[in-house]
Amino acid sequence: MSELPVVSLRDRVYELMSQLPADKVTTYGDLAAFAGHPYAARRVGEIAHSGPDELPWHRLVNARGGLAVGFPGGQDVQRQLLEQDGIWCDKDWRIVDFEERRWRPRT
């Protein structure tokens, strides 16, 4: 009988982030849940801060659509990167049309 491969949370988060459409954002909690670890949102944040640069980490936001306080370069840099993708933020650092922009990957 063959063994199933063990996929780490980190691997699954990387895989999901690589699928994130260019005009969408996702949340730490959504990624954790779809990676099979619904209570690991904080861990997803740790993974994001050390993840490969080619993934769109700037499109990762909190559960209310707010920009990440710990984003490298700060919220100003995250906002600039989002605007380059055509995603706008309000004066309170939240995604303007969050529910329409929110991506929830299919399992």
C-alpha positions in Angstrom: 0.0 0.0 0.0 1.5 3.4 -1.0 1.8 6.2 1.5 0.2 9.5 0.9 2.6 12.4 0.6 2.8 14.7 3.7 2.2 18.3 2.7 3.1 20.9 5.2 1.1 24.0 6.0 3.9 26.0 4.4 3.7 24.1 1.2 -0.1 24.3 1.0 0.0 28.1 1.7 2.6 28.6 -1.1 0.5 26.5 -3.5 -2.7 28.5 -2.7 -0.9 31.9 -3.0 0.4 30.9 -6.4 -3.2 30.4 -7.5 -4.4 33.8 -6.2 -5.9 35.7 -9.2 -4.3 39.1 -9.9 -7.4 41.1 -9.1 -8.2 39.4 -5.8 -7.1 39.4 -2.1 -7.4 36.6 0.5 -7.1 36.5 4.2 -4.8 34.8 6.6 -7.8 32.8 8.0 -9.1 31.8 4.6 -5.6 30.5 3.6 -5.3 28.6 6.9 -8.8 27.0 6.5 -8.3 26.0 2.9 -4.8 24.6 3.7 -6.6 22.3 6.2 -5.6 24.2 9.4 -8.6 26.5 10.2 -7.0 27.8 13.4 -3.6 28.6 12.0 -4.1 32.2 10.7 -1.3 33.5 12.8 1.0 30.8 11.4 0.0 31.8 7.9 1.2 35.3 8.7 4.6 33.9 9.8 4.8 31.9 6.6 4.0 35.0 4.6 6.7 37.1 6.2 9.3 34.5 5.3 7.9 33.2 2.0 9.4 33.5 -1.5 9.3 37.0 -3.0 7.6 35.8 -6.2 4.3 35.1 -4.5 1.8 38.0 -4.1 2.0 38.4 -0.4 0.8 42.0 -0.7 -2.7 40.6 -1.5 -2.9 38.9 1.9 -5.1 40.9 4.3 -6.9 40.5 7.6 -10.4 39.1 8.1 -12.0 42.6 7.7 -10.0 43.4 4.6 -7.5 45.5 6.4 -3.9 45.8 5.3 -1.2 44.0 7.3 0.4 46.0 10.0 3.6 43.9 9.8 3.9 44.0 6.0 7.6 44.6 5.0 7.8 48.3 4.2 4.6 49.0 6.1 1.0 49.6 5.0 2.0 52.4 2.6 4.1 49.9 0.5 1.3 47.3 0.6 -1.2 49.9 -0.6 1.1 50.9 -3.4 1.5 47.3 -4.5 -2.2 46.7 -4.3 -2.9 49.8 -6.4 -0.6 48.5 -9.1 -2.9 45.5 -9.2 -6.0 47.7 -9.5 -7.0 47.0 -5.9 -7.9 50.2 -3.9 -7.9 50.9 -0.2 -9.8 53.5 1.8 -8.4 56.0 4.3 -8.6 53.3 7.0 -6.3 50.9 5.2 -9.1 48.5 4.1 -9.8 47.1 0.7 -12.6 49.2 -0.8 -14.7 46.3 -2.3 -13.4 43.6 0.0 -16.3 41.1 -0.3 -16.1 41.3 -4.1 -12.3 41.1 -4.2 -12.1 38.3 -1.5 -10.8 35.0 -3.0 -11.8 31.8 -1.4 -10.0 29.0 -3.2 -11.9 25.8 -4.1 -10.8 22.8 -2.2 
